[in-house]
Amino acid sequence: MSGNYGTQVIESVAVRRRRLREAWLFGAERAKNTLNEQTGKVLASVMIGAVACAGCAGVSYFKSAQAKEEKEQPTPTQTTSGPVSPSPSK
Protein backbone atom coordinates (compact mmCIF):
# COMPACT_ATOMS: atom_id res chain seq x y z
CA MET A 1 0.00 0.00 0.00
CA SER A 2 2.86 2.44 0.69
CA GLY A 3 3.98 2.23 -2.95
CA ASN A 4 0.52 3.32 -4.07
CA TYR A 5 0.69 6.48 -1.92
CA GLY A 6 4.13 7.32 -3.30
CA THR A 7 2.87 6.97 -6.85
CA GLN A 8 -0.04 9.31 -6.10
CA VAL A 9 2.29 11.93 -4.65
CA ILE A 10 4.60 11.76 -7.66
CA GLU A 11 1.69 12.09 -10.08
CA SER A 12 0.19 15.02 -8.19
CA VAL A 13 3.54 16.83 -8.22
CA ALA A 14 3.88 16.23 -11.96
CA VAL A 15 0.37 17.62 -12.57
CA ARG A 16 1.10 20.66 -10.42
CA ARG A 17 4.35 21.38 -12.27
CA ARG A 18 2.63 21.06 -15.63
CA ARG A 19 -0.15 23.44 -14.58
CA LEU A 20 2.34 25.99 -13.24
CA ARG A 21 4.42 25.76 -16.43
CA GLU A 22 1.35 26.26 -18.62
CA ALA A 23 0.16 29.15 -16.45
CA TRP A 24 3.57 30.80 -16.77
CA LEU A 25 3.73 30.26 -20.55
CA PHE A 26 0.15 31.04 -21.51
CA GLY A 27 -1.21 33.18 -18.66
CA ALA A 28 -4.97 33.44 -18.36
CA GLU A 29 -5.56 31.60 -21.64
CA ARG A 30 -3.90 28.41 -20.52
CA ALA A 31 -7.13 26.44 -20.96
CA LYS A 32 -7.07 27.23 -24.70
CA ASN A 33 -3.39 26.56 -25.25
CA THR A 34 -1.58 23.49 -24.05
CA LEU A 35 2.07 22.74 -24.45
CA ASN A 36 2.87 19.33 -25.78
CA GLU A 37 5.31 17.80 -23.33
CA GLN A 38 7.25 16.17 -26.15
CA THR A 39 8.10 19.52 -27.73
CA GLY A 40 11.26 19.91 -25.68
CA LYS A 41 12.49 16.47 -26.68
CA VAL A 42 11.80 17.16 -30.35
CA LEU A 43 13.65 20.48 -30.25
CA ALA A 44 16.60 18.91 -28.44
CA SER A 45 16.73 16.14 -31.04
CA VAL A 46 16.71 18.66 -33.87
CA MET A 47 19.51 20.64 -32.23
CA ILE A 48 21.63 17.52 -31.71
CA GLY A 49 21.06 16.53 -35.34
CA ALA A 50 22.07 20.00 -36.55
CA VAL A 51 25.25 19.94 -34.47
CA ALA A 52 26.12 16.47 -35.77
CA CYS A 53 25.58 17.57 -39.39
CA ALA A 54 27.68 20.69 -38.89
CA GLY A 55 30.43 18.61 -37.30
CA CYS A 56 30.48 16.15 -40.18
CA ALA A 57 30.54 18.96 -42.75
CA GLY A 58 33.37 20.69 -40.90
CA VAL A 59 35.48 17.55 -40.69
CA SER A 60 34.91 16.85 -44.39
CA TYR A 61 35.87 20.42 -45.33
CA PHE A 62 39.08 20.36 -43.32
CA LYS A 63 40.11 16.97 -44.65
CA SER A 64 39.54 18.03 -48.26
CA ALA A 65 41.40 21.30 -47.67
CA GLN A 66 44.30 19.40 -46.13
CA ALA A 67 44.42 16.94 -49.04
CA LYS A 68 44.33 19.82 -51.54
CA GLU A 69 47.17 21.57 -49.70
CA GLU A 70 49.29 18.41 -49.66
CA LYS A 71 48.65 17.91 -53.38
CA GLU A 72 49.77 21.45 -54.24
CA GLN A 73 53.02 21.23 -52.29
CA PRO A 74 55.97 20.18 -54.44
CA THR A 75 57.43 16.88 -53.46
CA PRO A 76 61.14 17.00 -52.75
CA THR A 77 63.13 15.16 -55.41
CA GLN A 78 65.92 12.98 -54.24
CA THR A 79 69.07 13.03 -56.31
CA THR A 80 71.11 9.92 -56.26
CA SER A 81 74.74 10.31 -57.03
CA GLY A 82 77.42 7.72 -57.09
CA PRO A 83 80.41 7.81 -54.85
CA VAL A 84 82.55 10.81 -55.42
CA SER A 85 86.10 9.94 -56.39
CA PRO A 86 88.84 12.48 -56.66
CA SER A 87 90.00 13.22 -60.14
CA PRO A 88 93.56 12.19 -60.84
CA SER A 89 95.89 15.10 -60.63
CA LYS A 90 99.04 15.24 -62.66
C-alpha positions in Angstrom: 0.0 0.0 0.0 2.9 2.4 0.7 4.0 2.2 -2.9 0.5 3.3 -4.1 0.7 6.5 -1.9 4.1 7.3 -3.3 2.9 7.0 -6.9 0.0 9.3 -6.1 2.3 11.9 -4.7 4.6 11.8 -7.7 1.7 12.1 -10.1 0.2 15.0 -8.2 3.5 16.8 -8.2 3.9 16.2 -12.0 0.4 17.6 -12.6 1.1 20.7 -10.4 4.4 21.4 -12.3 2.6 21.1 -15.6 -0.2 23.4 -14.6 2.3 26.0 -13.2 4.4 25.8 -16.4 1.3 26.3 -18.6 0.2 29.2 -16.4 3.6 30.8 -16.8 3.7 30.3 -20.5 0.1 31.0 -21.5 -1.2 33.2 -18.7 -5.0 33.4 -18.4 -5.6 31.6 -21.6 -3.9 28.4 -20.5 -7.1 26.4 -21.0 -7.1 27.2 -24.7 -3.4 26.6 -25.2 -1.6 23.5 -24.0 2.1 22.7 -24.5 2.9 19.3 -25.8 5.3 17.8 -23.3 7.2 16.2 -26.1 8.1 19.5 -27.7 11.3 19.9 -25.7 12.5 16.5 -26.7 11.8 17.2 -30.3 13.6 20.5 -30.2 16.6 18.9 -28.4 16.7 16.1 -31.0 16.7 18.7 -33.9 19.5 20.6 -32.2 21.6 17.5 -31.7 21.1 16.5 -35.3 22.1 20.0 -36.5 25.3 19.9 -34.5 26.1 16.5 -35.8 25.6 17.6 -39.4 27.7 20.7 -38.9 30.4 18.6 -37.3 30.5 16.2 -40.2 30.5 19.0 -42.8 33.4 20.7 -40.9 35.5 17.6 -40.7 34.9 16.8 -44.4 35.9 20.4 -45.3 39.1 20.4 -43.3 40.1 17.0 -44.6 39.5 18.0 -48.3 41.4 21.3 -47.7 44.3 19.4 -46.1 44.4 16.9 -49.0 44.3 19.8 -51.5 47.2 21.6 -49.7 49.3 18.4 -49.7 48.6 17.9 -53.4 49.8 21.4 -54.2 53.0 21.2 -52.3 56.0 20.2 -54.4 57.4 16.9 -53.5 61.1 17.0 -52.7 63.1 15.2 -55.4 65.9 13.0 -54.2 69.1 13.0 -56.3 71.1 9.9 -56.3 74.7 10.3 -57.0 77.4 7.7 -57.1 80.4 7.8 -54.9 82.6 10.8 -55.4 86.1 9.9 -56.4 88.8 12.5 -56.7 90.0 13.2 -60.1 93.6 12.2 -60.8 95.9 15.1 -60.6 99.0 15.2 -62.7 
